[in-house]
Amino acid sequence: MTWLEDRAVAVITGAAVGDALGGATEGWTPEQIEERHGGRVTGIVGPWYPNWRDARPIAPYHKGDGHVTDDTLMTRALVEVYAKRRAHLDAYAMAEDLVPLMIGEPRWVPELESTALLLQRVFLAEKWIVARLHYGHVDPREAGVGNVVNCGAAMYVAPVGIVNAGDPRGAYAEAIDLTGAHQSSYGREAAGVLAAMVAAAVAPGAGLDDVVTAALDVAHDGTAAAIRAVVDAFDGWTTPPRTDEEERALARLVRDTVAPFDSVGPHYRQMSLDSRRPSRTKSIEELPAALGLVLGHRGDYRGAVLAAVNYGRDADSVAAMAGAVCAGLGGSAVVPAEWLDAISEASRMDIRETGLLMASAAADILRADRERALARLHTLDSLDDAVVGA
């Protein structure tokens, strides 16, 4: 594979594996997870409640057993839009191409164990996209205003980083434009920052410091403060956890560092009064938490993803974000094949093929970017000559 193919497959599969592993522990505390599973989760596990069809608050979703969630289903849909357009996307692409996929093309939904519309699986915050763009005919650039502020846009935005490989600022700008149709405030900001982090990660020769630099460079408001707090907390951290107790200490450090910026509050299923409201001082929890776990494990894919799975709370999205960044840095080989193969089979999805489809689209987009950049350079040279001549 080419470098781009390898990194695209890595990011897509790395995020999907994290999503599937974390889906089984989503919504619970680390203590509850260990009690339920007899210790820390180390791979694919079954649903929290064996009778998942009727159990509350889980029903009707079959989480666990290697099933990807809406994070990956939305990512796949976004990849399909890129493959169709083979160009950078904006909020209008969300309205013109992503919404039709959500409401018009039935596909296998692993958690429902049936073929259904993507609209029937996604959370209310993602249903908002359809309500506002398809039924409300709102200006796509403004449609995200009024939605609950959560990680819904950030959870599927990693492909934006791939098509802007090596250009974190470009990835940030594209993600901010695209997700204006879905989110506002710090939910939209998180999408831009994660896209920038992925763009930095997949550049040839990139390291963990490049990802951190990209995040700090583009982030604003509470998101920037949360990321800075996490980076400061891990300043000088060189040794990943080696024991279960060290893993627990890492999780506590991350949670304690992120908590002041998280609007949801200490009890994930009993949210605080100002949760998910627009704010200049808050951040979604998932993005800085994922970065903290990545830093704590020094970019190691398996360690960071399992740390996210055992972190609980919004574990599937935290693990998907951590997985995308670590896999972007390390390449497709760092995503354990035994997990990926089992998840692909259980979810009835060729996840590697999704990565290759993304790579194909990204290659065309990056090629056009290069041509535009050369033309722009020629114009700048001409302008410089004109200025000097004057």
C-alpha positions in Angstrom: 0.0 0.0 0.0 1.0 3.6 -0.5 1.6 5.8 2.6 -1.8 7.4 2.1 -3.6 4.1 1.7 -2.0 2.7 4.8 -2.8 5.8 6.9 -6.4 6.0 5.7 -7.0 2.4 6.5 -5.3 2.9 9.8 -7.4 5.9 10.9 -10.7 4.3 9.7 -10.1 0.9 11.2 -8.4 2.3 14.3 -11.5 4.4 15.1 -13.9 1.6 14.3 -12.2 -0.9 16.5 -12.2 1.7 19.4 -15.8 2.4 18.8 -16.8 -1.3 18.8 -14.8 -2.1 22.0 -16.0 1.0 23.8 -19.7 0.5 22.9 -19.9 -2.4 25.4 -18.8 -0.1 28.3 -20.5 3.2 27.3 -22.3 5.0 30.1 -20.7 3.2 33.1 -18.0 4.0 35.6 -14.6 2.3 35.7 -15.6 0.6 38.9 -18.8 -0.7 37.4 -17.0 -2.0 34.4 -14.5 -3.9 36.5 -17.3 -5.4 38.6 -19.3 -6.4 35.6 -16.4 -8.0 33.7 -14.4 -9.4 36.6 -11.6 -6.9 36.0 -10.5 -4.5 33.3 -11.8 -5.1 29.8 -9.0 -6.4 27.5 -10.8 -7.0 24.2 -14.2 -7.7 22.7 -16.9 -8.4 25.4 -20.6 -9.1 25.4 -23.4 -6.7 26.1 -23.8 -5.3 29.5 -27.1 -7.0 29.9 -27.5 -10.4 28.3 -31.1 -9.6 27.6 -30.2 -6.4 25.8 -33.4 -6.1 23.9 -35.4 -5.2 27.0 -32.8 -3.8 29.4 -32.9 -0.2 30.3 -31.3 2.2 29.5 -29.6 0.1 26.8 -32.6 -1.2 24.7 -33.0 -1.6 21.8 -29.3 -1.6 21.0 -27.1 -4.7 21.0 -23.9 -3.1 22.2 -20.8 -5.3 22.5 -20.0 -8.5 20.8 -17.9 -6.5 18.3 -20.7 -4.3 17.0 -19.8 -0.9 15.8 -22.0 2.0 16.8 -23.4 5.1 15.1 -19.9 6.7 15.3 -18.6 4.3 12.7 -21.9 4.3 10.7 -21.7 8.0 10.3 -18.0 7.9 9.5 -18.8 5.4 6.7 -21.5 7.7 5.3 -19.0 10.6 5.3 -16.5 8.5 3.5 -19.1 7.8 0.9 -19.7 11.5 0.4 -16.0 12.1 -0.1 -15.9 9.2 -2.6 -18.8 10.7 -4.5 -17.6 14.3 -4.6 -13.8 13.7 -4.6 -13.5 17.3 -3.3 -13.3 19.1 0.0 -16.7 19.3 1.7 -18.7 22.1 3.3 -22.0 22.4 5.1 -23.9 22.2 1.8 -22.4 18.8 1.1 -23.9 17.7 4.4 -27.3 18.8 3.1 -27.0 17.6 -0.4 -25.2 14.3 0.1 -25.0 13.1 3.7 -28.7 13.7 4.6 -29.9 11.6 1.6 -27.7 8.7 2.8 -29.2 9.0 6.3 -32.8 8.9 5.1 -32.7 7.1 1.8 -30.3 4.1 1.8 -31.0 1.2 4.2 -27.9 -0.5 5.5 -27.1 -3.1 8.1 -27.1 -1.7 11.6 -25.2 -4.1 13.9 -26.8 -2.8 17.1 -30.3 -3.2 15.8 -29.4 -6.6 14.1 -31.4 -5.5 11.1 -31.3 -3.5 7.9 -32.5 0.0 8.7 -32.0 3.7 7.8 -29.1 5.4 9.4 -31.6 7.9 10.7 -33.2 5.1 12.8 -30.0 4.4 14.7 -28.4 7.8 15.3 -28.9 9.8 18.5 -31.3 12.8 18.6 -28.4 15.2 18.1 -27.7 13.5 14.8 -31.4 13.3 13.8 -31.2 17.1 14.1 -29.3 17.2 10.9 -32.2 15.7 9.0 -34.8 17.7 10.8 -33.1 21.0 10.1 -31.7 20.4 6.6 -34.3 18.2 5.0 -37.5 19.2 6.7 -36.6 22.7 8.0 -34.7 23.9 4.9 -32.3 25.9 7.2 -29.2 27.5 5.8 -26.7 24.6 6.1 -24.0 26.9 7.5 -26.3 27.7 10.5 -28.3 24.6 11.0 -26.2 23.3 13.9 -27.3 26.3 16.1 -29.8 25.2 18.7 -28.8 21.6 18.8 -27.5 20.0 22.0 -23.8 20.5 22.2 -22.0 17.1 22.3 -19.4 15.0 20.6 -21.7 14.0 17.7 -19.8 15.9 15.1 -16.3 15.0 16.4 -17.1 11.3 16.5 -17.2 10.9 12.7 -15.0 13.8 11.5 -11.6 11.8 11.2 -12.0 11.5 7.4 -11.6 15.3 7.2 -8.1 14.9 8.7 -7.2 12.4 6.0 -8.1 14.6 3.1 -6.1 17.4 4.7 -3.0 15.2 5.5 -0.2 17.4 6.8 -2.4 20.5 6.9 -4.0 20.7 10.4 -5.3 24.3 9.8 -6.9 23.2 6.6 -8.5 20.3 8.3 -9.8 22.5 11.1 -11.3 25.0 8.7 -13.0 22.3 6.6 -14.4 20.5 9.7 -15.7 23.7 11.1 -17.5 24.5 7.9 -18.8 21.0 7.3 -20.1 20.5 10.9 -21.8 23.9 11.0 -24.8 21.9 9.7 -24.7 19.7 12.8 -23.2 21.4 15.8 -22.4 24.7 17.3 -20.2 26.1 20.2 -17.7 23.6 21.7 -19.2 20.6 19.9 -18.3 22.1 16.5 -14.9 23.3 17.9 -14.1 19.7 19.0 -14.8 18.5 15.5 -12.4 21.0 14.0 -9.6 20.2 16.6 -9.9 16.4 16.1 -9.7 16.8 12.3 -6.5 18.9 12.8 -5.1 16.2 15.1 -5.7 13.5 12.5 -4.2 15.6 9.7 -1.1 16.1 11.8 -0.9 12.4 12.7 -1.1 11.0 9.2 1.7 13.3 7.8 4.9 11.3 7.0 7.3 11.4 9.9 4.8 12.8 12.3 5.0 12.1 16.1 2.9 12.7 19.1 4.3 16.2 19.6 3.0 17.2 16.2 -0.5 16.1 17.2 -0.3 18.1 20.4 1.1 21.2 18.6 -1.7 21.0 16.0 -4.4 20.8 18.7 -3.0 23.7 20.6 -2.5 25.7 17.5 -6.2 25.6 16.3 -8.2 25.2 19.4 -10.2 28.1 21.0 -12.1 28.9 24.2 -12.8 26.1 26.7 -11.6 23.4 24.2 -8.2 25.1 24.1 -8.2 25.4 27.9 -9.1 21.7 28.4 -6.4 20.6 25.9 -3.8 22.8 27.6 -4.7 21.4 31.0 -4.3 17.8 29.7 -1.0 18.6 28.0 0.3 20.2 31.2 -0.9 17.3 33.3 1.3 14.9 31.2 4.3 17.2 30.9 7.3 15.0 31.4 5.3 11.8 31.4 7.4 9.2 29.7 6.4 5.8 31.0 3.0 4.2 30.1 1.1 2.4 32.8 2.3 -1.2 33.4 -0.1 -2.4 36.1 -3.9 -2.3 36.6 -3.5 0.1 39.4 -1.4 2.4 37.3 -4.1 2.3 34.6 -6.7 3.3 37.2 -4.5 6.2 38.3 -4.1 7.3 34.7 -7.9 7.3 34.3 -8.4 9.3 37.5 -5.8 11.8 36.4 -7.5 12.3 33.0 -11.0 12.5 34.5 -9.9 15.0 37.2 -8.1 17.1 34.6 -11.1 17.2 32.2 -13.9 17.5 34.7 -13.8 21.3 35.2 -14.4 21.8 31.5 -17.0 19.0 31.0 -20.6 20.3 31.1 -22.2 16.8 31.6 -21.1 16.5 35.2 -19.9 13.7 37.5 -22.9 11.4 36.8 -23.0 10.5 33.1 -26.7 9.4 33.1 -27.8 12.2 35.4 -26.5 15.3 33.6 -26.0 18.7 35.2 -28.4 21.6 34.5 -26.0 23.3 32.1 -25.0 20.2 30.3 -24.8 20.3 26.5 -25.6 24.0 26.4 -23.4 26.5 24.3 -20.5 27.9 26.3 -17.3 29.8 25.9 -15.7 28.0 28.8 -16.7 24.4 28.4 -15.4 21.5 26.3 -16.8 18.2 25.3 -15.2 15.6 27.6 -14.4 13.0 24.9 -11.7 14.9 23.0 -9.4 16.1 25.8 -10.0 12.7 27.6 -8.9 10.8 24.4 -5.8 13.0 24.1 -4.9 12.4 27.8 -5.2 8.7 27.4 -3.1 8.9 24.2 -0.4 10.9 26.0 -0.5 8.6 29.0 0.2 5.7 26.7 2.7 7.6 24.6 0.7 7.0 21.4 0.5 3.2 21.8 -2.7 2.1 20.1 -3.7 -0.9 22.1 -2.9 0.8 25.5 -4.7 4.0 24.7 -7.8 2.3 23.2 -8.2 -0.1 26.1 -7.7 2.8 28.6 -10.6 4.6 26.8 -12.8 1.5 26.9 -12.2 1.1 30.7 -12.6 4.9 31.2 -16.4 4.4 30.8 -18.8 7.3 30.3 -18.8 8.0 26.5 -16.3 5.2 26.0 -17.1 4.4 22.4 -16.4 7.9 21.2 -13.4 8.4 23.5 -11.9 5.1 22.2 -12.7 6.0 18.6 -10.9 9.4 18.8 -7.9 7.9 20.6 -7.9 5.0 18.1 -7.9 7.4 15.1 -5.0 9.4 16.4 -2.8 6.5 17.5 -3.5 4.6 14.3 -2.8 7.7 12.2 0.6 7.9 13.9 1.5 4.2 13.8 -0.1 3.0 10.6 -2.5 0.1 9.9 -0.2 -2.5 11.5 -0.8 -1.1 15.0 -4.6 -2.0 14.8 -4.8 -5.6 16.2 -5.9 -7.8 13.4 -7.7 -10.2 15.8 -9.9 -7.3 16.9 -10.5 -5.8 13.5 -11.4 -9.2 11.8 -13.8 -10.1 14.5 -15.4 -6.7 14.5 -15.7 -6.6 10.7 -17.4 -10.0 10.8 -19.7 -9.2 13.7 -20.7 -5.8 12.2 -21.0 -7.2 8.6 -18.8 -4.3 7.4 -15.6 -4.5 5.4 -13.9 -1.8 7.5 -10.6 -2.0 5.6 -12.5 -1.4 2.4 -13.9 1.8 3.9 -10.3 2.9 4.5 -9.3 2.1 1.0 -12.3 4.0 -0.4 -11.3 7.0 1.8 -7.7 6.7 0.5 -8.9 6.7 -3.1 -11.0 9.9 -2.6 -8.2 11.6 -0.6 -5.7 10.9 -3.3 -7.8 12.8 -5.9 -8.4 15.6 -3.4 -4.8 16.0 -2.4 -3.7 15.9 -6.1 -6.0 18.8 -6.8 -4.7 20.6 -3.8 -1.2 20.3 -5.1 -2.2 21.7 -8.5 -3.9 24.7 -6.8 -1.0 25.2 -4.5 1.4 25.4 -7.5 -0.9 27.7 -9.3 -1.1 29.9 -6.2 2.7 29.9 -5.9 3.0 31.0 -9.5 0.6 33.9 -8.8 2.5 34.9 -5.6 5.7 34.9 -7.6 4.2 37.1 -10.2 2.8 39.5 -7.6 6.2 39.6 -5.9 7.9 40.4 -9.2 5.3 43.2 -9.8 5.9 44.7 -6.4 9.6 44.6 -6.8 9.3 46.0 -10.2 7.2 48.9 -9.0 
